[in-house]
Amino acid sequence: MTVQADFYLLDRPGLELESVLCTLVRKAWTAGFKTSILVKDAEQAKKLDEALWQDSGFLAHEILSTEKHSQAPTSLVTTAKHLQPLVINLSSQPLQAFNKLQRVLEIVPNQASLRQQSRDHYRNYQQLGWQLKMHKIR
């Protein structure tokens, strides 16, 4: 099965990563997907934990600080272990394929340095033969 990678390009200044993330998590939850959010570090996990509590009501999730499988529909993780088939990758590294991975979502901020990182992820996924899609968020 080919993995699909979707890139969500934040196309205007002021559009916040947290708001787009909450929208994507809500859509995944509504569609019945369990989701892993791979974050850069514990500080980002805490910030996103608060955003998932405040965005138009609670989005069920947990921060995984140990190497266990999450029972929540959405988990915030700092390592690429025990990921769900749907991963929102906010880390600085592109994902590598694993046997149950089906889809990767990448949010591309409106900042030059972070856009370059996303271009690198795109090229990496392209070399892996994944199906790639771009979505402009305005």
C-alpha positions as CSV (number, residue, x, y, z in Angstrom):
1,M,0.0,0.0,0.0
2,T,1.3,3.4,-0.9
3,V,1.6,6.0,1.8
4,Q,-0.1,9.3,1.2
5,A,1.6,12.5,2.4
6,D,-0.5,15.7,2.5
7,F,1.1,19.1,2.9
8,Y,-1.0,21.9,4.3
9,L,0.5,25.2,3.2
10,L,-0.4,28.1,5.5
11,D,-0.7,30.7,2.7
12,R,-1.2,33.9,4.6
13,P,0.4,35.6,7.6
14,G,-1.3,35.2,10.9
15,L,-2.7,31.7,10.2
16,E,-1.7,29.7,13.3
17,L,-0.4,26.2,13.2
18,E,-2.4,25.3,16.3
19,S,-5.7,26.3,14.7
20,V,-5.0,24.3,11.5
21,L,-3.8,21.4,13.7
22,C,-7.0,21.3,15.7
23,T,-9.1,21.4,12.5
24,L,-7.1,18.4,11.1
25,V,-7.4,16.5,14.4
26,R,-11.2,17.1,14.5
27,K,-11.6,15.9,10.9
28,A,-9.5,12.8,11.6
29,W,-11.5,12.0,14.8
30,T,-14.8,12.6,13.0
31,A,-13.7,10.1,10.3
32,G,-12.8,7.5,12.9
33,F,-9.0,7.7,12.6
34,K,-6.6,7.3,15.5
35,T,-3.9,9.9,15.1
36,S,-0.4,10.5,16.4
37,I,1.0,14.0,16.4
38,L,4.8,13.8,16.3
39,V,6.1,16.9,17.9
40,K,9.6,18.5,18.2
41,D,9.9,18.3,22.0
42,A,8.0,18.2,25.3
43,E,7.5,22.0,25.3
44,Q,5.6,21.9,21.9
45,A,3.6,18.9,23.2
46,K,2.5,21.0,26.3
47,K,1.6,23.9,24.1
48,L,-0.5,21.7,21.7
49,D,-2.1,19.9,24.7
50,E,-3.5,23.3,25.8
51,A,-4.6,24.1,22.2
52,L,-6.5,20.8,21.9
53,W,-8.3,21.6,25.2
54,Q,-9.3,25.0,24.1
55,D,-10.2,24.8,20.5
56,S,-14.0,24.9,20.4
57,G,-14.3,22.3,23.1
58,F,-12.1,19.4,24.1
59,L,-10.5,17.1,21.5
60,A,-9.7,13.8,23.3
61,H,-6.0,13.2,23.4
62,E,-3.1,12.4,25.6
63,I,0.6,13.2,25.8
64,L,2.6,10.0,25.7
65,S,5.7,10.3,27.9
66,T,6.4,6.6,28.1
67,E,6.7,4.0,25.4
68,K,3.2,2.7,25.5
69,H,0.3,2.6,23.1
70,S,-2.3,5.3,23.4
71,Q,-5.9,4.5,24.1
72,A,-7.0,8.1,23.2
73,P,-8.0,8.8,19.7
74,T,-5.1,11.3,19.4
75,S,-1.7,11.2,21.0
76,L,1.1,13.7,21.2
77,V,4.4,11.9,20.9
78,T,8.1,13.0,20.9
79,T,9.5,9.8,19.3
80,A,8.5,7.9,16.2
81,K,7.7,4.7,18.3
82,H,4.1,3.4,18.6
83,L,2.7,5.7,15.9
84,Q,-0.8,5.4,14.6
85,P,-1.6,4.8,10.8
86,L,-2.3,8.6,10.5
87,V,0.6,10.8,11.7
88,I,0.7,14.6,11.8
89,N,4.4,15.3,11.6
90,L,5.5,18.5,13.3
91,S,9.0,17.3,13.9
92,S,12.0,18.5,12.0
93,Q,12.7,15.1,10.5
94,P,10.7,13.4,7.7
95,L,9.0,10.1,8.6
96,Q,10.2,6.8,7.4
97,A,7.7,4.2,6.3
98,F,6.6,1.5,8.8
99,N,4.2,-1.3,8.1
100,K,1.0,0.3,9.4
101,L,1.6,3.8,8.2
102,Q,-1.1,5.0,5.8
103,R,-1.0,8.8,5.8
104,V,1.2,11.6,6.9
105,L,0.0,15.2,7.3
106,E,2.6,18.0,7.3
107,I,1.7,21.6,8.2
108,V,3.9,24.1,6.3
109,P,4.1,27.4,8.2
110,N,4.4,30.8,6.5
111,Q,8.1,31.1,7.5
112,A,11.0,30.8,5.0
113,S,13.2,28.6,7.2
114,L,10.4,26.2,8.1
115,R,9.2,26.1,4.4
116,Q,12.7,24.8,3.4
117,Q,12.4,22.0,6.0
118,S,9.0,21.1,4.5
119,R,10.5,21.0,1.0
120,D,13.1,18.6,2.3
121,H,10.4,16.4,3.7
122,Y,8.5,16.6,0.4
123,R,11.6,15.5,-1.5
124,N,12.2,12.6,0.9
125,Y,8.7,11.3,0.6
126,Q,8.9,11.7,-3.2
127,Q,12.0,9.5,-3.2
128,L,10.2,6.9,-1.1
129,G,7.5,6.8,-3.8
130,W,4.7,8.1,-1.7
131,Q,1.6,9.8,-3.1
132,L,1.9,13.6,-2.5
133,K,-0.8,16.2,-2.3
134,M,-0.6,20.0,-1.5
135,H,-3.4,21.9,0.1
136,K,-3.3,25.8,0.4
137,I,-4.9,27.1,3.5
138,R,-6.0,30.7,3.3
